[in-house]
Amino acid sequence: MPEKKFLRSADRSWPLPVSAVLFDLDGTLIHTGPDLARAVNRMMQDLDMDTYPEEKVLTWVGNGAVTLIHRALTGTRDGQAESALYERGHASFHRHYLEGVCEHSEPYPDVVDVLNTLRDNGYLLACVTNKPERFTCPLLKELELLGYFAQVVSGDTLAVKKPDPLPLRHICDRFGITPRQAVLVGDSVTDINAARAAAMPVICVSYGYNQGLDLTKYEPDAIIDSFRELSSLIAPLEN
């Protein structure tokens, strides 16, 4: 049996019996940081503002493009840019990111192999991200990952996005299962809060975009250092 890292609840059964696996995108499946930072900094240059190191931009990733733009324009996590500045920044960022959404982005090690294994073992797979749909699908398609997912929910697919539980519940409804029959794999407190609100187990990767927070304090059901570890933490749910 795999080591049970940072277990939140003693009543969890390991490996987790699930029918579906839901994945966050940025920082979980794909290292998108270089292209996001490039788009942010080209936006800043367009506005004659100072640029940022890539590491700084990555601490702002995880709550969608709108929030990322506000954070970059204000230089603060909770800042709100003046509306006219935001509109200029929004247009610039979207243009630059769409031009190079997959210029340097690539799947993390073992992602493709594990997705193949999960699909072959009969799991229902979904991608649930706060990234707008206009970026999500081109990125997944370019990296030949789109075909793995029976459902893709982006940040603007529904009226709300993570950490609201609706995107997770929406996917479960489409799959005809309950949230307890699925697991969310993510990289941030946003994912943890969404899963908890949906009453869904959650496993976090340690290598993603955790917004500078110590995820152990938020007690996901497990934290994995390698994507390959995921296969040993879940098992097909028997009907």
C-alpha positions, -999 to +999 in steps of 0.1 A: +000+000+000+014+035-009+025+058+019-005+080+028+008+115+028-008+142+048-041+123+052-069+146+063-094+120+074-088+087+091-118+073+074-104+075+039-099+041+022-066+038+003-064+034-025-094+056-031-122+038-050-133+062-077-150+061-111-137+094-124-106+115-121-108+153-125-077+173-133-067+209-128-047+222-158-021+248-151+006+235-127-010+200-125-011+186-160+009+212-179+038+236-170+023+267-186+043+292-165+067+304-192+040+312-217+018+329-190+047+350-178+057+359-214+021+371-221+020+391-188+053+408-194+044+417-230+012+432-217+032+452-192+055+464-219+026+475-240+014+496-211+049+510-204+050+493-170+077+473-152+079+436-160+082+407-135+103+376-131+086+344-141+086+332-105+066+362-094+040+357-121+036+320-111+025+330-076-005+348-092-016+318-113-047+297-104-077+320-102-082+327-139-070+352-164-091+381-150-075+378-116-040+373-131-043+405-151-055+425-120-026+411-100+000+420-126-014+455-131-014+463-094+016+442-083-005+428-054-024+396-049-057+412-040-054+444-061-080+457-085-068+478-114-086+509-125-112+498-151-097+516-181-063+502-174-077+467-169-095+468-202-063+478-220-044+451-202-071+425-208-069+431-246-031+430-246-028+399-225-054+379-244-037+388-277-002+378-266-013+347-248-034+334-277-005+340-301+018+318-280-004+296-258+018+266-264+051+282-273+070+267-243+042+249-224+045+211-220+030+183-199+048+175-167+068+142-165+047+111-166+014+129-173+008+113-207+017+078-195-006+081-165-035+094-186-031+065-209-031+040-180-061+056-164-080+056-196-071+020-203-083+011-168-118+026-175-117+058-155-138+087-167-114+116-171-121+154-170-102+186-170-116+214-148-096+247-150-101+284-143-084+292-176-108+307-202-120+283-228-104+302-257-070+292-242-079+258-227-089+239-257-062+251-281-036+243-254-049+208-248-053+202-286-018+214-294-003+191-268-025+162-280-042+159-246-078+170-255-088+135-265-082+120-231-110+141-215-147+132-218-155+166-201-136+199-202-149+227-180-131+260-183-132+291-162-160+306-183-180+275-191-203+281-162-214+311-143-188+304-116-154+288-114-132+271-087-132+274-057-170+272-062-179+235-062-203+239-092-177+230-119-169+197-101-206+189-095-214+197-131-189+172-143-202+145-119-237+152-131-226+147-167-208+114-157-238+102-137-219+098-105-217+115-071-187+137-061-176+110-036-172+087-066-146+110-081-113+126-071-098+160-080-061+163-087-048+198-084-020+220-072-035+248-051-057+258-022-083+268-049-085+231-059-087+220-022-115+244-014-135+235-045-132+198-037-141+202+000-171+223-010-182+196-034-176+168-008-150+153-032-116+138-023-086+158-034-050+150-041-024+177-047+008+177-066+037+193-048+054+208-079+026+231-092+016+267-088+006+268-051+005+306-049+033+305-024+012+287+002+021+256+022-006+231+011+000+209+041-018+235+062-049+230+041-049+193+045-057+177+011-062+140+013-027+134-001+002+153-016+023+136-043+057+146-056+054+127-089+024+124-112+032+087-115+023+082-078-014+089-086-020+055-101-012+038-068-035+061-048-067+052-066-086+021-077-116+015-100-149+017-081-167-016-082-203-014-091 
